[in-house]
Amino acid sequence: MMAESILEVNNLTTRFRTERGTVTAVQGVSFHVQRGEILGLVGESGCGKSVTSQSIMRLYDEKRFARYEGEILFDGKNLLTLPEKQMQAVRGGRIAMVFQDSLSSLNPVFTCGDQIMESILIHQKLSRAEAKEQAVEMLRLVGIPDPERRFSQYPHELSGGMRQRVMIACALSCRPKLLIADEPTTALDVTIQAQIMELIVDLNRELDMGVILITHDLSVVAETCSRVAVMYLGQIVEEADVLSLFEHPMHPYTRGLLKSIPSVSEGRREDLYIIEGTVPLLSQIPQGCRFRPRCPYATAACSERMPELEPLPSGQKVRCFRASELAEGGPSHV
Amino acid sequence: MSDQPILEAQHLRTWFPIRGVAGQIVGNVKAVDDVSLMLCRGETYGLVGETGCGKSTLGRTLIRLLDPTDGRLFLDGTDITELSARQLLPLRARMQMVFQDPYSSLDGRMHVGEILMETLAIQKRRNRKENMELVLQLLDQVGLLPEHFYRYPHELSGGQRQRVGLARALLPEPELVICDEPVSALDVSVRSQIIRLLLDLQEQRDLSYLFISHDMSVVRYMSDRVGVMYLGHLVEEAETDELFRLPLHPYTQVLLSAVPTPDPRTHRKRIVLEGELPSPLSPPTGCPFHTRCPHATDRCRQEFPETREAGDGHFVACHLV
């Protein structure tokens, strides 16, 4: 693949100072996003996927409780060392974000149109009339019927799916190079989810931007992403193109996750796979491999030191000492 | 599984009146409209549908947490439609509920032990020591440790909280449990633990479940029969395998085609739905689905489709089937 990387995250670590000491929410995360691709960032609650994305935007207050390490290269600049003023131009301008909960992310006292215009006026030198025209155009682009009327409606007058479209219109209004979508469909019904995911995929192609799709839903990843990074407890444990990940998952955690999804086409043929235990607290991160206490293949070596995220001959990257050995054990889906 | 229904609903309606300034009724939100269903002993009945289709309202009405506007309800053959709260009290133990959000359905100021002991205090006359033993036994059965007895809900993880919710529902030794989205708020790895637990408990205690969920794959895995709701109506009902193999109602077909699968190679043809769910305040005339149905005809726009049996135990409300 020769496509150009628009974002490169190298060794990102995000720590928070809390009342009970410092916790490391994201540890040594590295990945890149290419132009025109959709990268899936998956994992369960507390795995650090949202912290990773919000660190890219530097949304946490560095003066008070957050500390970033590593580098985030975007447009040849390290976002982590960029002065706040320039960072503001990046946020919502060249990198935009869509959040899960559209009702609380939109301002209830402004109309949808005003909110789209706001970001256009901040980032582009346009008159109000031009901005309005562009905002209506954005509403049309995201498939909102009757955009002129919707322009002057308030968020509470729209359904969840429509609001999420407005959020996407806001995010895309300045033609960002990178869109970060943080669980954009989690609060929506399946039929609406299908519509919104289709919209994101279409816009990704049309506007040729990179997309980071953050989700806990592996099925959504399978249908939309080209590459996937799986996170567990603040680290990436596996990274692969979507076909390899679903057909030959290498990390025991990825395998477990895939086996825990009940199949829509099969029904209850066999017992659902269970990953034993629960995700530990960030303040109680286990020694060695972080997945060891829940891993059925753990050996003594796993508790001694932490495995690195290493590339396999296939190009897949995995953070597990026994990956190649387990891979020879035959197909992993069964 | 015996054929004696533990619960039966006949033409159940739950309408919420909307009142004008003078208190007069100006309209009704028809959350549940003419739903008949039967739940057999030991069976899991899956109830699916999108937000606002009335599945939770139906679940609550079935165990009289809400009062039906019309229709009849039978628990194990006894008519419970008209029973007063006092008359209902002894029957409450037999039908319990597990809620979606185990955080807001547990009192944050009581520890797990208190929450569970309270259930027993309402139901039974045993002494404290016996109650405590019962609670500890049940904690063990739902996969919690004795030390969780003195924990507060905020100290537990989502999965553990849902286990407490389950323990609370099971303490009165119910025969019927309404599970309203019990695993929707949980992570994948925790979800399968709770699903396994629900199935194990069902086997041990011969429970009947009404399993409400919007997640088709979980419903498929859990249920023996499935009912599909749209705008307050039950539009299709069949045995699980049958429904997923051969969905007859256009809405069921849309719903199934929208479910993403964890396989990047399948690129199924999606039936894309036009428009949005109409308001239950002013439902469309004729078939409730005709405004979004890809196959709607004039007849659908005018005439309400009655539920018919289209195959063995396969019921559907559609003119075109």
Interface residues (C-beta under 8 A of the other chain):
Chain A: E44 S45 S159 G160 G161 M162 D189 V190 T191 I192 Q193 A194 Q195 M197 E198 H216 D217 L218 S219 V220 A222 E223 V242 L243 F246 G256 L257 L258 S260 I261 P262 S263 V264 S265 E266 G267 R268 D271 L272 Y273 I274 I275 T278 V279
Chain B: E50 T51 S157 G158 G159 Q160 D187 V188 S189 V190 R191 S192 Q193 I195 R196 H214 M216 S217 V218 R220 Y221 M222 T240 D241 F244 V254 L255 L256 S257 A258 V259 P260 T261 P262 D263 P264 R265 H267 R270 V272 L273 E276 L277
